[in-house]
Amino acid sequence: MITSFQMRAARALLGIDQKTLAELAGVSLPTIQRMEASDGNVRGVVESLTKVVDALNRAGVDLIGEHARSDDGGRGVRLKHPGPPPRV
């Protein structure tokens, strides 16, 4: 699962807007907007959610799940390799 907070944080780390994430993931802008407007875990069509997570991973973001190895044991995001934002 990914939370709306993680999605926004991941976009911020990459320096991209919702439209760019939608293009990278191959989903519509309203889909991204609905996902980010969710409270807590993102709700939506599993296929769309998978596309978004895959796009964020390809762009260089690790999404840290609950109880995954991290210093504080909580959810979060981190860049795999710092660098310029992806091009569409």
Contact map, one row per residue, 1 for C-alpha under 8 A:
1110000000000000000000000000000000000000110000000000000000000000100000000000000000000000
1111011000000000000000000000000000000000110000000000000000000010100000000000000000000000
1111111000000000000000000000000000000111110000000000000000000000000000000000000000000000
0111111100000000000000000000000000111111110000000000000000000000000000000000000000000000
0011111110000000000000000000000000010001000000000000000000000000000000000000000000000000
0111111111000000000000000000000000000000000000000000000000000010000000000011100000000000
0111111111100000000000000000000000010000000000000000000000000000000000000000000000000000
0001111111110000000000000000000000010000000000000000000000000000000000000000000000000000
0000111111111000000000000000000000000000000000000000000000000000000000000000100000000000
0000011111111100000000000000000000000000000000000000000100001010000000000000110000000000
0000001111111111110010000000000000000000000000000000000000000000000000000000000000000000
0000000111111111100000000000000000000000000000000000000000000000000000000000000000000000
0000000011111110000000000000000000000000000000000000000000000000000000000000011000000000
0000000001111111000000000000000000000000000000000000000000101000000000000000000000011100
0000000000111111100000000000000000000000000000000000000000000000000000000000000000001000
0000000000110111110110000000000000000000000000000000000000000000000000000000000000001000
0000000000110011111110000000000000000000000000000000000000000000000000000000000000000000
0000000000100001111111000000100110000000000000000000000000000000000000000000000000000000
0000000000000000111111100000100000000000000000000000000000000000000000000000000000000000
0000000000000001111111110000000000000000000000000000000000000000000000000000000000000001
0000000000100001111111111000000100000000000000000001001100000000000000000000000000000000
0000000000000000011111111111101100000000000000000001000000000000000000000000000000000000
0000000000000000001111111111000000000000000000000000000000000000000000000000000000000001
0000000000000000000111111100000000000000000000000001001000000000000000000000000000000001
0000000000000000000011111110000000000000000000000011011000000000000000000000000000000000
0000000000000000000001111111000000000000000000000010000000000000000000000000000000000000
0000000000000000000001101111101100000000000000010011000000000000000000000000000000000000
0000000000000000000001100111111100000000000000000000000000000000000000000000000000000000
0000000000000000011001000011111110000000000000000000000000000000000000000000000000000000
0000000000000000000000000001111111000000000000000000000000000000000000000000000000000000
0000000000000000000001000011111111100000000000010000000000000000000000000000000000000000
0000000000000000010011000011111111110000000000000000000000000000000000000000000000000000
0000000000000000010000000000111111111000000000000000000000000000000000000000000000000000
0000000000000000000000000000011111111100000000000000000000000000000000000000000000000000
0001000000000000000000000000001111111100011100000000000000000000000000000000000000000000
0001101100000000000000000000000111111100010000000000000000000000000000000000000000000000
0001000000000000000000000000000011111110000000000000000000000000000000000000000000000000
0011000000000000000000000000000001111111111000000000000000000000000000000000000000000000
0011000000000000000000000000000000001111110000000000000000000000000000000000000000000000
0011100000000000000000000000000000000111110000000000000000000000000000000000000000000000
1111000000000000000000000000000000000111111000000000000000000000000000000000000000000000
1111000000000000000000000000000000110111111100001000000000000000000000000000000000000000
0000000000000000000000000000000000100100111110000000000000000000000000000000000000000000
0000000000000000000000000000000000100000011111011000000000000000000000000000000000000000
0000000000000000000000000000000000000000001111111000000000000000000000000000000000000000
0000000000000000000000000000000000000000000111111100000000000000000000000000000000000000
0000000000000000000000000000000000000000000011111110000000000000000000000000000000000000
0000000000000000000000000010001000000000000111111111000000000000000000000000000000000000
0000000000000000000000000000000000000000010111111111100000000000000000000000000000000000
0000000000000000000000000000000000000000000001111111110000000000000000000000000000000000
0000000000000000000000001110000000000000000000111111111000000000000000000000000000000000
0000000000000000000011011010000000000000000000011111111100000000000000000000000000000000
0000000000000000000000000000000000000000000000001111111110000000000000000000000000000000
0000000000000000000000001000000000000000000000000111111111000000000000000000000000000000
0000000000000000000010011000000000000000000000000011111111100000000000000000000000000000
0000000001000000000010000000000000000000000000000001111111111100000000000000000000000000
0000000000000000000000000000000000000000000000000000111111111110000000000000000000000000
0000000000000000000000000000000000000000000000000000011111111000000000000000000000000000
0000000000000100000000000000000000000000000000000000001111111000000000000000000000001100
0000000000000000000000000000000000000000000000000000000111111100000000000000001111000000
0000000001000100000000000000000000000000000000000000000111111110000000000000111100000000
0000000000000000000000000000000000000000000000000000000110011111000000000000111100000000
0100010001000000000000000000000000000000000000000000000010001111100000000011110000000000
0000000000000000000000000000000000000000000000000000000000000111110111000111110000000000
1100000000000000000000000000000000000000000000000000000000000011111100000111000000000000
0000000000000000000000000000000000000000000000000000000000000001111100001110000000000000
0000000000000000000000000000000000000000000000000000000000000000111110001110000000000000
0000000000000000000000000000000000000000000000000000000000000001111111001110000000000000
0000000000000000000000000000000000000000000000000000000000000001001111101000000000000000
0000000000000000000000000000000000000000000000000000000000000001000111111100000000000000
0000000000000000000000000000000000000000000000000000000000000000000011111000000000000000
0000000000000000000000000000000000000000000000000000000000000000000001111100000000000000
0000000000000000000000000000000000000000000000000000000000000000011111111110000000000000
0000000000000000000000000000000000000000000000000000000000000001111101011111000000000000
0000010000000000000000000000000000000000000000000000000000000011111100001111100000000000
0000010000000000000000000000000000000000000000000000000000000011100000000111110000000000
0000010011000000000000000000000000000000000000000000000000001111000000000011111000000000
0000000001001000000000000000000000000000000000000000000000001111000000000001111100000000
0000000000001000000000000000000000000000000000000000000000011100000000000000111111000000
0000000000000000000000000000000000000000000000000000000000011100000000000000011111000000
0000000000000000000000000000000000000000000000000000000000010000000000000000001111100000
0000000000000000000000000000000000000000000000000000000000010000000000000000001111110000
0000000000000000000000000000000000000000000000000000000000000000000000000000000011111000
0000000000000100000000000000000000000000000000000000000000000000000000000000000001111100
0000000000000111000000000000000000000000000000000000000000100000000000000000000000111110
0000000000000100000000000000000000000000000000000000000000100000000000000000000000011111
0000000000000000000000000000000000000000000000000000000000000000000000000000000000001111
0000000000000000000100110000000000000000000000000000000000000000000000000000000000000111
